[in-house]
Amino acid sequence: MNPAHLFLGTIQDNNRDARHKGRSVAPRGEKNGSAKLTALQVLEIRALAEKGIAQTEIARLFPVVDYAHINNIVLRKRWKHI
């Protein structure tokens, strides 16, 4: 630890500093260590839904996630950035 890099401040100051330095952004999509799908798979899920394939059938094609997750992807409640 380098003491020269430290400064006094409130929690709000610390949070503002972290945002300013890009250190407070949670990883999205594949960069999230818990992600079970890739961006290409998400695009494929949405394309299948647009073709009229039932979400229950899509969920069978992607067994690593459940129907509710497929639904959230199709409704853009998850993977919004894609």
PDB file with SEQRES, HELIX, SHEET and CRYST1 records, atoms N, CA, C and O in Angstrom:
SEQRES   1 A   82  MET ASN PRO ALA HIS LEU PHE LEU GLY THR ILE GLN ASP          
SEQRES   2 A   82  ASN ASN ARG ASP ALA ARG HIS LYS GLY ARG SER VAL ALA          
SEQRES   3 A   82  PRO ARG GLY GLU LYS ASN GLY SER ALA LYS LEU THR ALA          
SEQRES   4 A   82  LEU GLN VAL LEU GLU ILE ARG ALA LEU ALA GLU LYS GLY          
SEQRES   5 A   82  ILE ALA GLN THR GLU ILE ALA ARG LEU PHE PRO VAL VAL          
SEQRES   6 A   82  ASP TYR ALA HIS ILE ASN ASN ILE VAL LEU ARG LYS ARG          
SEQRES   7 A   82  TRP LYS HIS ILE                                              
HELIX    1 AA1 PRO A    3  HIS A    5  5                                   3    
HELIX    2 AA2 ILE A   11  HIS A   20  1                                  10    
HELIX    3 AA3 GLY A   29  LYS A   31  5                                   3    
HELIX    4 AA4 ALA A   39  GLU A   50  1                                  12    
HELIX    5 AA5 GLN A   55  LEU A   61  1                                   7    
HELIX    6 AA6 TYR A   67  VAL A   74  1                                   8    
CRYST1    1.000    1.000    1.000  90.00  90.00  90.00 P 1           1          
ATOM      1  N   MET A   1       0.843  -1.167   0.000  1.00  0.00           N  
ATOM      2  CA  MET A   1       0.000   0.000   0.000  1.00  0.00           C  
ATOM      3  C   MET A   1       0.892   1.235   0.000  1.00  0.00           C  
ATOM      4  O   MET A   1       1.879   1.317   0.731  1.00  0.00           O  
ATOM      5  N   ASN A   2       0.522   2.169  -0.823  1.00  0.00           N  
ATOM      6  CA  ASN A   2       1.270   3.413  -0.903  1.00  0.00           C  
ATOM      7  C   ASN A   2       0.459   4.515  -0.215  1.00  0.00           C  
ATOM      8  O   ASN A   2      -0.591   4.905  -0.727  1.00  0.00           O  
ATOM      9  N   PRO A   3       0.921   5.027   0.930  1.00  0.00           N  
ATOM     10  CA  PRO A   3       0.187   6.059   1.656  1.00  0.00           C  
ATOM     11  C   PRO A   3      -0.057   7.321   0.827  1.00  0.00           C  
ATOM     12  O   PRO A   3      -1.005   8.060   1.092  1.00  0.00           O  
ATOM     13  N   ALA A   4       0.776   7.570  -0.156  1.00  0.00           N  
ATOM     14  CA  ALA A   4       0.595   8.758  -0.996  1.00  0.00           C  
ATOM     15  C   ALA A   4      -0.666   8.654  -1.849  1.00  0.00           C  
ATOM     16  O   ALA A   4      -1.168   9.662  -2.345  1.00  0.00           O  
ATOM     17  N   HIS A   5      -1.171   7.445  -2.017  1.00  0.00           N  
ATOM     18  CA  HIS A   5      -2.384   7.239  -2.806  1.00  0.00           C  
ATOM     19  C   HIS A   5      -3.655   7.384  -1.976  1.00  0.00           C  
ATOM     20  O   HIS A   5      -4.759   7.324  -2.516  1.00  0.00           O  
ATOM     21  N   LEU A   6      -3.508   7.568  -0.696  1.00  0.00           N  
ATOM     22  CA  LEU A   6      -4.662   7.663   0.196  1.00  0.00           C  
ATOM     23  C   LEU A   6      -5.008   9.118   0.495  1.00  0.00           C  
ATOM     24  O   LEU A   6      -4.140   9.990   0.514  1.00  0.00           O  
ATOM     25  N   PHE A   7      -6.294   9.357   0.728  1.00  0.00           N  
ATOM     26  CA  PHE A   7      -6.722  10.685   1.149  1.00  0.00           C  
ATOM     27  C   PHE A   7      -7.949  10.537   2.034  1.00  0.00           C  
ATOM     28  O   PHE A   7      -8.687   9.557   1.930  1.00  0.00           O  
ATOM     29  N   LEU A   8      -8.161  11.517   2.907  1.00  0.00           N  
ATOM     30  CA  LEU A   8      -9.301  11.505   3.795  1.00  0.00           C  
ATOM     31  C   LEU A   8     -10.561  11.882   3.029  1.00  0.00           C  
ATOM     32  O   LEU A   8     -10.538  12.716   2.123  1.00  0.00           O  
ATOM     33  N   GLY A   9     -11.646  11.251   3.413  1.00  0.00           N  
ATOM     34  CA  GLY A   9     -12.913  11.576   2.781  1.00  0.00           C  
ATOM     35  C   GLY A   9     -14.029  10.738   3.357  1.00  0.00           C  
ATOM     36  O   GLY A   9     -13.801   9.809   4.132  1.00  0.00           O  
ATOM     37  N   THR A  10     -15.236  11.083   2.964  1.00  0.00           N  
ATOM     38  CA  THR A  10     -16.421  10.354   3.420  1.00  0.00           C  
ATOM     39  C   THR A  10     -16.633   9.121   2.534  1.00  0.00           C  
ATOM     40  O   THR A  10     -15.928   8.923   1.545  1.00  0.00           O  
ATOM     41  N   ILE A  11     -17.602   8.313   2.903  1.00  0.00           N  
ATOM     42  CA  ILE A  11     -17.965   7.162   2.077  1.00  0.00           C  
ATOM     43  C   ILE A  11     -18.413   7.652   0.699  1.00  0.00           C  
ATOM     44  O   ILE A  11     -18.085   7.047  -0.322  1.00  0.00           O  
ATOM     45  N   GLN A  12     -19.153   8.737   0.683  1.00  0.00           N  
ATOM     46  CA  GLN A  12     -19.613   9.308  -0.585  1.00  0.00           C  
ATOM     47  C   GLN A  12     -18.418   9.732  -1.447  1.00  0.00           C  
ATOM     48  O   GLN A  12     -18.413   9.509  -2.658  1.00  0.00           O  
ATOM     49  N   ASP A  13     -17.408  10.343  -0.820  1.00  0.00           N  
ATOM     50  CA  ASP A  13     -16.193  10.723  -1.556  1.00  0.00           C  
ATOM     51  C   ASP A  13     -15.513   9.486  -2.137  1.00  0.00           C  
ATOM     52  O   ASP A  13     -15.071   9.490  -3.286  1.00  0.00           O  
ATOM     53  N   ASN A  14     -15.437   8.440  -1.339  1.00  0.00           N  
ATOM     54  CA  ASN A  14     -14.797   7.199  -1.778  1.00  0.00           C  
ATOM     55  C   ASN A  14     -15.560   6.583  -2.951  1.00  0.00           C  
ATOM     56  O   ASN A  14     -14.951   6.137  -3.923  1.00  0.00           O  
ATOM     57  N   ASN A  15     -16.898   6.558  -2.858  1.00  0.00           N  
ATOM     58  CA  ASN A  15     -17.708   6.000  -3.939  1.00  0.00           C  
ATOM     59  C   ASN A  15     -17.569   6.825  -5.217  1.00  0.00           C  
ATOM     60  O   ASN A  15     -17.470   6.269  -6.310  1.00  0.00           O  
ATOM     61  N   ARG A  16     -17.562   8.130  -5.079  1.00  0.00           N  
ATOM     62  CA  ARG A  16     -17.401   9.018  -6.234  1.00  0.00           C  
ATOM     63  C   ARG A  16     -16.040   8.779  -6.891  1.00  0.00           C  
ATOM     64  O   ARG A  16     -15.940   8.712  -8.116  1.00  0.00           O  
ATOM     65  N   ASP A  17     -14.998   8.651  -6.074  1.00  0.00           N  
ATOM     66  CA  ASP A  17     -13.653   8.400  -6.589  1.00  0.00           C  
ATOM     67  C   ASP A  17     -13.591   7.057  -7.337  1.00  0.00           C  
ATOM     68  O   ASP A  17     -12.977   6.959  -8.399  1.00  0.00           O  
ATOM     69  N   ALA A  18     -14.224   6.044  -6.776  1.00  0.00           N  
ATOM     70  CA  ALA A  18     -14.233   4.720  -7.417  1.00  0.00           C  
ATOM     71  C   ALA A  18     -14.948   4.782  -8.765  1.00  0.00           C  
ATOM     72  O   ALA A  18     -14.471   4.214  -9.747  1.00  0.00           O  
ATOM     73  N   ARG A  19     -16.096   5.472  -8.816  1.00  0.00           N  
ATOM     74  CA  ARG A  19     -16.825   5.627 -10.085  1.00  0.00           C  
ATOM     75  C   ARG A  19     -15.974   6.372 -11.105  1.00  0.00           C  
ATOM     76  O   ARG A  19     -15.895   5.985 -12.271  1.00  0.00           O  
ATOM     77  N   HIS A  20     -15.343   7.439 -10.650  1.00  0.00           N  
ATOM     78  CA  HIS A  20     -14.512   8.257 -11.536  1.00  0.00           C  
ATOM     79  C   HIS A  20     -13.367   7.435 -12.140  1.00  0.00           C  
ATOM     80  O   HIS A  20     -12.982   7.647 -13.290  1.00  0.00           O  
ATOM     81  N   LYS A  21     -12.838   6.513 -11.367  1.00  0.00           N  
ATOM     82  CA  LYS A  21     -11.719   5.679 -11.832  1.00  0.00           C  
ATOM     83  C   LYS A  21     -12.187   4.394 -12.504  1.00  0.00           C  
ATOM     84  O   LYS A  21     -11.367   3.564 -12.898  1.00  0.00           O  
ATOM     85  N   GLY A  22     -13.521   4.223 -12.637  1.00  0.00           N  
ATOM     86  CA  GLY A  22     -14.044   3.041 -13.306  1.00  0.00           C  
ATOM     87  C   GLY A  22     -13.906   1.760 -12.505  1.00  0.00           C  
ATOM     88  O   GLY A  22     -13.815   0.675 -13.080  1.00  0.00           O  
ATOM     89  N   ARG A  23     -13.889   1.872 -11.204  1.00  0.00           N  
ATOM     90  CA  ARG A  23     -13.685   0.704 -10.342  1.00  0.00           C  
ATOM     91  C   ARG A  23     -14.958   0.208  -9.666  1.00  0.00           C  
ATOM     92  O   ARG A  23     -14.923  -0.773  -8.923  1.00  0.00           O  
ATOM     93  N   SER A  24     -16.069   0.871  -9.915  1.00  0.00           N  
ATOM     94  CA  SER A  24     -17.288   0.478  -9.214  1.00  0.00           C  
ATOM     95  C   SER A  24     -18.306  -0.179 -10.147  1.00  0.00           C  
ATOM     96  O   SER A  24     -19.419  -0.488  -9.721  1.00  0.00           O  
ATOM     97  N   VAL A  25     -17.948  -0.391 -11.385  1.00  0.00           N  
ATOM     98  CA  VAL A  25     -18.873  -0.958 -12.354  1.00  0.00           C  
ATOM     99  C   VAL A  25     -18.826  -2.481 -12.262  1.00  0.00           C  
ATOM    100  O   VAL A  25     -17.762  -3.088 -12.378  1.00  0.00           O  
ATOM    101  N   ALA A  26     -19.981  -3.081 -12.055  1.00  0.00           N  
ATOM    102  CA  ALA A  26     -20.050  -4.540 -11.989  1.00  0.00           C  
ATOM    103  C   ALA A  26     -19.847  -5.114 -13.390  1.00  0.00           C  
ATOM    104  O   ALA A  26     -20.329  -4.541 -14.367  1.00  0.00           O  
ATOM    105  N   PRO A  27     -19.144  -6.230 -13.498  1.00  0.00           N  
ATOM    106  CA  PRO A  27     -18.942  -6.832 -14.814  1.00  0.00           C  
ATOM    107  C   PRO A  27     -20.262  -7.289 -15.414  1.00  0.00           C  
ATOM    108  O   PRO A  27     -21.129  -7.802 -14.706  1.00  0.00           O  
ATOM    109  N   ARG A  28     -20.413  -7.101 -16.721  1.00  0.00           N  
ATOM    110  CA  ARG A  28     -21.649  -7.451 -17.407  1.00  0.00           C  
ATOM    111  C   ARG A  28     -21.396  -8.587 -18.381  1.00  0.00           C  
ATOM    112  O   ARG A  28     -20.289  -8.774 -18.885  1.00  0.00           O  
ATOM    113  N   GLY A  29     -22.455  -9.337 -18.627  1.00  0.00           N  
ATOM    114  CA  GLY A  29     -22.401 -10.381 -19.639  1.00  0.00           C  
ATOM    115  C   GLY A  29     -21.355 -11.437 -19.343  1.00  0.00           C  
ATOM    116  O   GLY A  29     -21.251 -11.924 -18.218  1.00  0.00           O  
ATOM    117  N   GLU A  30     -20.585 -11.788 -20.352  1.00  0.00           N  
ATOM    118  CA  GLU A  30     -19.590 -12.845 -20.223  1.00  0.00           C  
ATOM    119  C   GLU A  30     -18.485 -12.497 -19.238  1.00  0.00           C  
ATOM    120  O   GLU A  30     -17.819 -13.392 -18.717  1.00  0.00           O  
ATOM    121  N   LYS A  31     -18.281 -11.217 -18.975  1.00  0.00           N  
ATOM    122  CA  LYS A  31     -17.236 -10.807 -18.039  1.00  0.00           C  
ATOM    123  C   LYS A  31     -17.603 -11.131 -16.598  1.00  0.00           C  
ATOM    124  O   LYS A  31     -16.738 -11.156 -15.723  1.00  0.00           O  
ATOM    125  N   ASN A  32     -18.881 -11.377 -16.353  1.00  0.00           N  
ATOM    126  CA  ASN A  32     -19.337 -11.783 -15.034  1.00  0.00           C  
ATOM    127  C   ASN A  32     -18.966 -13.249 -14.842  1.00  0.00           C  
ATOM    128  O   ASN A  32     -19.326 -14.090 -15.666  1.00  0.00           O  
ATOM    129  N   GLY A  33     -18.271 -13.553 -13.794  1.00  0.00           N  
ATOM    130  CA  GLY A  33     -17.815 -14.921 -13.552  1.00  0.00           C  
ATOM    131  C   GLY A  33     -18.929 -15.929 -13.375  1.00  0.00           C  
ATOM    132  O   GLY A  33     -18.689 -17.132 -13.475  1.00  0.00           O  
ATOM    133  N   SER A  34     -20.142 -15.470 -13.115  1.00  0.00           N  
ATOM    134  CA  SER A  34     -21.276 -16.369 -12.939  1.00  0.00           C  
ATOM    135  C   SER A  34     -22.081 -16.575 -14.220  1.00  0.00           C  
ATOM    136  O   SER A  34     -23.058 -17.324 -14.223  1.00  0.00           O  
ATOM    137  N   ALA A  35     -21.682 -15.923 -15.301  1.00  0.00           N  
ATOM    138  CA  ALA A  35     -22.431 -16.026 -16.555  1.00  0.00           C  
ATOM    139  C   ALA A  35     -22.425 -17.463 -17.067  1.00  0.00           C  
ATOM    140  O   ALA A  35     -21.387 -18.124 -17.092  1.00  0.00           O  
ATOM    141  N   LYS A  36     -23.596 -17.929 -17.473  1.00  0.00           N  
ATOM    142  CA  LYS A  36     -23.722 -19.280 -18.004  1.00  0.00           C  
ATOM    143  C   LYS A  36     -23.908 -19.283 -19.520  1.00  0.00           C  
ATOM    144  O   LYS A  36     -23.867 -20.333 -20.160  1.00  0.00           O  
ATOM    145  N   LEU A  37     -24.111 -18.104 -20.078  1.00  0.00           N  
ATOM    146  CA  LEU A  37     -24.310 -17.968 -21.516  1.00  0.00           C  
ATOM    147  C   LEU A  37     -23.292 -16.989 -22.081  1.00  0.00           C  
ATOM    148  O   LEU A  37     -22.732 -16.158 -21.366  1.00  0.00           O  
ATOM    149  N   THR A  38     -23.070 -17.112 -23.386  1.00  0.00           N  
ATOM    150  CA  THR A  38     -22.227 -16.152 -24.083  1.00  0.00           C  
ATOM    151  C   THR A  38     -23.124 -15.134 -24.774  1.00  0.00           C  
ATOM    152  O   THR A  38     -24.334 -15.333 -24.882  1.00  0.00           O  
ATOM    153  N   ALA A  39     -22.533 -14.057 -25.234  1.00  0.00           N  
ATOM    154  CA  ALA A  39     -23.292 -13.039 -25.953  1.00  0.00           C  
ATOM    155  C   ALA A  39     -23.911 -13.624 -27.220  1.00  0.00           C  
ATOM    156  O   ALA A  39     -25.041 -13.288 -27.577  1.00  0.00           O  
ATOM    157  N   LEU A  40     -23.174 -14.495 -27.895  1.00  0.00           N  
ATOM    158  CA  LEU A  40     -23.709 -15.121 -29.109  1.00  0.00           C  
ATOM    159  C   LEU A  40     -24.926 -15.995 -28.800  1.00  0.00           C  
ATOM    160  O   LEU A  40     -25.883 -16.029 -29.574  1.00  0.00           O  
ATOM    161  N   GLN A  41     -24.887 -16.694 -27.675  1.00  0.00           N  
ATOM    162  CA  GLN A  41     -26.033 -17.515 -27.286  1.00  0.00           C  
ATOM    163  C   GLN A  41     -27.246 -16.642 -26.978  1.00  0.00           C  
ATOM    164  O   GLN A  41     -28.372 -17.002 -27.321  1.00  0.00           O  
ATOM    165  N   VAL A  42     -27.025 -15.512 -26.342  1.00  0.00           N  
ATOM    166  CA  VAL A  42     -28.122 -14.594 -26.032  1.00  0.00           C  
ATOM    167  C   VAL A  42     -28.753 -14.080 -27.323  1.00  0.00           C  
ATOM    168  O   VAL A  42     -29.977 -14.014 -27.437  1.00  0.00           O  
ATOM    169  N   LEU A  43     -27.921 -13.718 -28.288  1.00  0.00           N  
ATOM    170  CA  LEU A  43     -28.442 -13.265 -29.576  1.00  0.00           C  
ATOM    171  C   LEU A  43     -29.219 -14.375 -30.272  1.00  0.00           C  
ATOM    172  O   LEU A  43     -30.244 -14.122 -30.904  1.00  0.00           O  
ATOM    173  N   GLU A  44     -28.726 -15.606 -30.152  1.00  0.00           N  
ATOM    174  CA  GLU A  44     -29.428 -16.752 -30.746  1.00  0.00           C  
ATOM    175  C   GLU A  44     -30.783 -16.971 -30.069  1.00  0.00           C  
ATOM    176  O   GLU A  44     -31.773 -17.253 -30.743  1.00  0.00           O  
ATOM    177  N   ILE A  45     -30.830 -16.845 -28.755  1.00  0.00           N  
ATOM    178  CA  ILE A  45     -32.088 -16.992 -28.009  1.00  0.00           C  
ATOM    179  C   ILE A  45     -33.101 -15.965 -28.496  1.00  0.00           C  
ATOM    180  O   ILE A  45     -34.260 -16.300 -28.742  1.00  0.00           O  
ATOM    181  N   ARG A  46     -32.672 -14.732 -28.634  1.00  0.00           N  
ATOM    182  CA  ARG A  46     -33.586 -13.679 -29.093  1.00  0.00           C  
ATOM    183  C   ARG A  46     -34.033 -13.915 -30.534  1.00  0.00           C  
ATOM    184  O   ARG A  46     -35.190 -13.672 -30.878  1.00  0.00           O  
ATOM    185  N   ALA A  47     -33.115 -14.389 -31.371  1.00  0.00           N  
ATOM    186  CA  ALA A  47     -33.473 -14.667 -32.766  1.00  0.00           C  
ATOM    187  C   ALA A  47     -34.492 -15.795 -32.844  1.00  0.00           C  
ATOM    188  O   ALA A  47     -35.433 -15.723 -33.634  1.00  0.00           O  
ATOM    189  N   LEU A  48     -34.317 -16.832 -32.038  1.00  0.00           N  
ATOM    190  CA  LEU A  48     -35.265 -17.949 -32.026  1.00  0.00           C  
ATOM    191  C   LEU A  48     -36.644 -17.472 -31.564  1.00  0.00           C  
ATOM    192  O   LEU A  48     -37.666 -17.875 -32.119  1.00  0.00           O  
ATOM    193  N   ALA A  49     -36.661 -16.624 -30.561  1.00  0.00           N  
ATOM    194  CA  ALA A  49     -37.936 -16.103 -30.062  1.00  0.00           C  
ATOM    195  C   ALA A  49     -38.622 -15.252 -31.124  1.00  0.00           C  
ATOM    196  O   ALA A  49     -39.841 -15.317 -31.286  1.00  0.00           O  
ATOM    197  N   GLU A  50     -37.843 -14.461 -31.844  1.00  0.00           N  
ATOM    198  CA  GLU A  50     -38.422 -13.626 -32.910  1.00  0.00           C  
ATOM    199  C   GLU A  50     -38.997 -14.476 -34.040  1.00  0.00           C  
ATOM    200  O   GLU A  50     -39.927 -14.052 -34.726  1.00  0.00           O  
ATOM    201  N   LYS A  51     -38.444 -15.678 -34.234  1.00  0.00           N  
ATOM    202  CA  LYS A  51     -38.963 -16.592 -35.262  1.00  0.00           C  
ATOM    203  C   LYS A  51     -40.230 -17.297 -34.805  1.00  0.00           C  
ATOM    204  O   LYS A  51     -40.848 -18.036 -35.572  1.00  0.00           O  
ATOM    205  N   GLY A  52     -40.618 -17.067 -33.550  1.00  0.00           N  
ATOM    206  CA  GLY A  52     -41.846 -17.654 -33.039  1.00  0.00           C  
ATOM    207  C   GLY A  52     -41.676 -18.964 -32.305  1.00  0.00           C  
ATOM    208  O   GLY A  52     -42.666 -19.621 -31.982  1.00  0.00           O  
ATOM    209  N   ILE A  53     -40.453 -19.358 -32.036  1.00  0.00           N  
ATOM    210  CA  ILE A  53     -40.210 -20.593 -31.282  1.00  0.00           C  
ATOM    211  C   ILE A  53     -40.550 -20.331 -29.814  1.00  0.00           C  
ATOM    212  O   ILE A  53     -40.151 -19.319 -29.239  1.00  0.00           O  
ATOM    213  N   ALA A  54     -41.284 -21.252 -29.234  1.00  0.00           N  
ATOM    214  CA  ALA A  54     -41.732 -21.100 -27.843  1.00  0.00           C  
ATOM    215  C   ALA A  54     -40.538 -21.028 -26.895  1.00  0.00           C  
ATOM    216  O   ALA A  54     -39.526 -21.703 -27.088  1.00  0.00           O  
ATOM    217  N   GLN A  55     -40.679 -20.213 -25.889  1.00  0.00           N  
ATOM    218  CA  GLN A  55     -39.598 -20.052 -24.918  1.00  0.00           C  
ATOM    219  C   GLN A  55     -39.313 -21.345 -24.159  1.00  0.00           C  
ATOM    220  O   GLN A  55     -38.174 -21.587 -23.760  1.00  0.00           O  
ATOM    221  N   THR A  56     -40.325 -22.168 -23.957  1.00  0.00           N  
ATOM    222  CA  THR A  56     -40.080 -23.458 -23.293  1.00  0.00           C  
ATOM    223  C   THR A  56     -39.184 -24.337 -24.161  1.00  0.00           C  
ATOM    224  O   THR A  56     -38.340 -25.070 -23.647  1.00  0.00           O  
ATOM    225  N   GLU A  57     -39.369 -24.263 -25.469  1.00  0.00           N  
ATOM    226  CA  GLU A  57     -38.521 -25.031 -26.386  1.00  0.00           C  
ATOM    227  C   GLU A  57     -37.103 -24.455 -26.411  1.00  0.00           C  
ATOM    228  O   GLU A  57     -36.125 -25.202 -26.443  1.00  0.00           O  
ATOM    229  N   ILE A  58     -37.002 -23.149 -26.396  1.00  0.00           N  
ATOM    230  CA  ILE A  58     -35.686 -22.513 -26.359  1.00  0.00           C  
ATOM    231  C   ILE A  58     -34.955 -22.923 -25.082  1.00  0.00           C  
ATOM    232  O   ILE A  58     -33.752 -23.183 -25.104  1.00  0.00           O  
ATOM    233  N   ALA A  59     -35.688 -22.978 -23.974  1.00  0.00           N  
ATOM    234  CA  ALA A  59     -35.084 -23.376 -22.695  1.00  0.00           C  
ATOM    235  C   ALA A  59     -34.538 -24.798 -22.771  1.00  0.00           C  
ATOM    236  O   ALA A  59     -33.532 -25.105 -22.131  1.00  0.00           O  
ATOM    237  N   ARG A  60     -35.175 -25.658 -23.533  1.00  0.00           N  
ATOM    238  CA  ARG A  60     -34.665 -27.027 -23.696  1.00  0.00           C  
ATOM    239  C   ARG A  60     -33.358 -27.040 -24.489  1.00  0.00           C  
ATOM    240  O   ARG A  60     -32.504 -27.901 -24.279  1.00  0.00           O  
ATOM    241  N   LEU A  61     -33.214 -26.088 -25.390  1.00  0.00           N  
ATOM    242  CA  LEU A  61     -31.992 -26.009 -26.190  1.00  0.00           C  
ATOM    243  C   LEU A  61     -30.810 -25.453 -25.393  1.00  0.00           C  
ATOM    244  O   LEU A  61     -29.652 -25.674 -25.747  1.00  0.00           O  
ATOM    245  N   PHE A  62     -31.114 -24.737 -24.324  1.00  0.00           N  
ATOM    246  CA  PHE A  62     -30.084 -24.128 -23.473  1.00  0.00           C  
ATOM    247  C   PHE A  62     -30.304 -24.581 -22.031  1.00  0.00           C  
ATOM    248  O   PHE A  62     -30.768 -23.799 -21.201  1.00  0.00           O  
ATOM    249  N   PRO A  63     -29.974 -25.836 -21.729  1.00  0.00           N  
ATOM    250  CA  PRO A  63     -30.297 -26.394 -20.408  1.00  0.00           C  
ATOM    251  C   PRO A  63     -29.512 -25.793 -19.238  1.00  0.00           C  
ATOM    252  O   PRO A  63     -29.815 -26.093 -18.083  1.00  0.00           O  
ATOM    253  N   VAL A  64     -28.516 -24.956 -19.513  1.00  0.00           N  
ATOM    254  CA  VAL A  64     -27.754 -24.358 -18.407  1.00  0.00           C  
ATOM    255  C   VAL A  64     -28.535 -23.259 -17.700  1.00  0.00           C  
ATOM    256  O   VAL A  64     -28.162 -22.829 -16.609  1.00  0.00           O  
ATOM    257  N   VAL A  65     -29.628 -22.799 -18.329  1.00  0.00           N  
ATOM    258  CA  VAL A  65     -30.492 -21.793 -17.705  1.00  0.00           C  
ATOM    259  C   VAL A  65     -31.935 -22.276 -17.744  1.00  0.00           C  
ATOM    260  O   VAL A  65     -32.278 -23.157 -18.532  1.00  0.00           O  
ATOM    261  N   ASP A  66     -32.773 -21.704 -16.899  1.00  0.00           N  
ATOM    262  CA  ASP A  66     -34.162 -22.146 -16.850  1.00  0.00           C  
ATOM    263  C   ASP A  66     -35.060 -21.246 -17.702  1.00  0.00           C  
ATOM    264  O   ASP A  66     -34.616 -20.245 -18.265  1.00  0.00           O  
ATOM    265  N   TYR A  67     -36.323 -21.631 -17.778  1.00  0.00           N  
ATOM    266  CA  TYR A  67     -37.300 -20.912 -18.581  1.00  0.00           C  
ATOM    267  C   TYR A  67     -37.387 -19.442 -18.189  1.00  0.00           C  
ATOM    268  O   TYR A  67     -37.461 -18.568 -19.052  1.00  0.00           O  
ATOM    269  N   ALA A  68     -37.379 -19.172 -16.893  1.00  0.00           N  
ATOM    270  CA  ALA A  68     -37.514 -17.790 -16.418  1.00  0.00           C  
ATOM    271  C   ALA A  68     -36.365 -16.924 -16.937  1.00  0.00           C  
ATOM    272  O   ALA A  68     -36.569 -15.759 -17.278  1.00  0.00           O  
ATOM    273  N   HIS A  69     -35.178 -17.482 -16.994  1.00  0.00           N  
ATOM    274  CA  HIS A  69     -34.028 -16.722 -17.494  1.00  0.00           C  
ATOM    275  C   HIS A  69     -34.178 -16.453 -18.993  1.00  0.00           C  
ATOM    276  O   HIS A  69     -33.876 -15.359 -19.470  1.00  0.00           O  
ATOM    277  N   ILE A  70     -34.643 -17.452 -19.720  1.00  0.00           N  
ATOM    278  CA  ILE A  70     -34.904 -17.275 -21.156  1.00  0.00           C  
ATOM    279  C   ILE A  70     -35.922 -16.150 -21.343  1.00  0.00           C  
ATOM    280  O   ILE A  70     -35.738 -15.270 -22.184  1.00  0.00           O  
ATOM    281  N   ASN A  71     -36.982 -16.188 -20.562  1.00  0.00           N  
ATOM    282  CA  ASN A  71     -38.016 -15.155 -20.646  1.00  0.00           C  
ATOM    283  C   ASN A  71     -37.436 -13.768 -20.384  1.00  0.00           C  
ATOM    284  O   ASN A  71     -37.752 -12.816 -21.099  1.00  0.00           O  
ATOM    285  N   ASN A  72     -36.593 -13.652 -19.368  1.00  0.00           N  
ATOM    286  CA  ASN A  72     -35.978 -12.367 -19.041  1.00  0.00           C  
ATOM    287  C   ASN A  72     -35.032 -11.888 -20.137  1.00  0.00           C  
ATOM    288  O   ASN A  72     -34.898 -10.684 -20.357  1.00  0.00           O  
ATOM    289  N   ILE A  73     -34.379 -12.816 -20.824  1.00  0.00           N  
ATOM    290  CA  ILE A  73     -33.507 -12.441 -21.944  1.00  0.00           C  
ATOM    291  C   ILE A  73     -34.350 -11.923 -23.096  1.00  0.00           C  
ATOM    292  O   ILE A  73     -34.039 -10.887 -23.683  1.00  0.00           O  
ATOM    293  N   VAL A  74     -35.418 -12.645 -23.419  1.00  0.00           N  
ATOM    294  CA  VAL A  74     -36.292 -12.248 -24.526  1.00  0.00           C  
ATOM    295  C   VAL A  74     -36.938 -10.890 -24.248  1.00  0.00           C  
ATOM    296  O   VAL A  74     -37.066 -10.068 -25.155  1.00  0.00           O  
ATOM    297  N   LEU A  75     -37.339 -10.654 -23.016  1.00  0.00           N  
ATOM    298  CA  LEU A  75     -37.963  -9.381 -22.640  1.00  0.00           C  
ATOM    299  C   LEU A  75     -36.942  -8.273 -22.366  1.00  0.00           C  
ATOM    300  O   LEU A  75     -37.307  -7.150 -22.016  1.00  0.00           O  
ATOM    301  N   ARG A  76     -35.673  -8.604 -22.529  1.00  0.00           N  
ATOM    302  CA  ARG A  76     -34.557  -7.672 -22.320  1.00  0.00           C  
ATOM    303  C   ARG A  76     -34.468  -7.160 -20.886  1.00  0.00           C  
ATOM    304  O   ARG A  76     -34.044  -6.030 -20.647  1.00  0.00           O  
ATOM    305  N   LYS A  77     -34.867  -7.991 -19.947  1.00  0.00           N  
ATOM    306  CA  LYS A  77     -34.673  -7.679 -18.540  1.00  0.00           C  
ATOM    307  C   LYS A  77     -33.304  -8.151 -18.076  1.00  0.00           C  
ATOM    308  O   LYS A  77     -32.785  -7.683 -17.063  1.00  0.00           O  
ATOM    309  N   ARG A  78     -32.729  -9.072 -18.818  1.00  0.00           N  
ATOM    310  CA  ARG A  78     -31.363  -9.570 -18.595  1.00  0.00           C  
ATOM    311  C   ARG A  78     -30.586  -9.373 -19.891  1.00  0.00           C  
ATOM    312  O   ARG A  78     -31.166  -9.363 -20.977  1.00  0.00           O  
ATOM    313  N   TRP A  79     -29.306  -9.220 -19.772  1.00  0.00           N  
ATOM    314  CA  TRP A  79     -28.428  -9.003 -20.930  1.00  0.00           C  
ATOM    315  C   TRP A  79     -28.922  -7.785 -21.719  1.00  0.00           C  
ATOM    316  O   TRP A  79     -28.971  -7.813 -22.949  1.00  0.00           O  
ATOM    317  N   LYS A  80     -29.281  -6.732 -21.010  1.00  0.00           N  
ATOM    318  CA  LYS A  80     -29.808  -5.513 -21.635  1.00  0.00           C  
ATOM    319  C   LYS A  80     -28.789  -4.845 -22.562  1.00  0.00           C  
ATOM    320  O   LYS A  80     -29.156  -4.190 -23.537  1.00  0.00           O  
ATOM    321  N   HIS A  81     -27.539  -5.016 -22.249  1.00  0.00           N  
ATOM    322  CA  HIS A  81     -26.492  -4.330 -22.998  1.00  0.00           C  
ATOM    323  C   HIS A  81     -26.277  -4.903 -24.389  1.00  0.00           C  
ATOM    324  O   HIS A  81     -25.513  -4.349 -25.179  1.00  0.00           O  
ATOM    325  N   ILE A  82     -26.940  -5.998 -24.688  1.00  0.00           N  
ATOM    326  CA  ILE A  82     -26.800  -6.630 -26.014  1.00  0.00           C  
ATOM    327  C   ILE A  82     -28.082  -6.429 -26.787  1.00  0.00           C  
ATOM    328  O   ILE A  82     -28.191  -6.877 -27.929  1.00  0.00           O  
TER     329      ILE A  82                                                      
END                                                                             
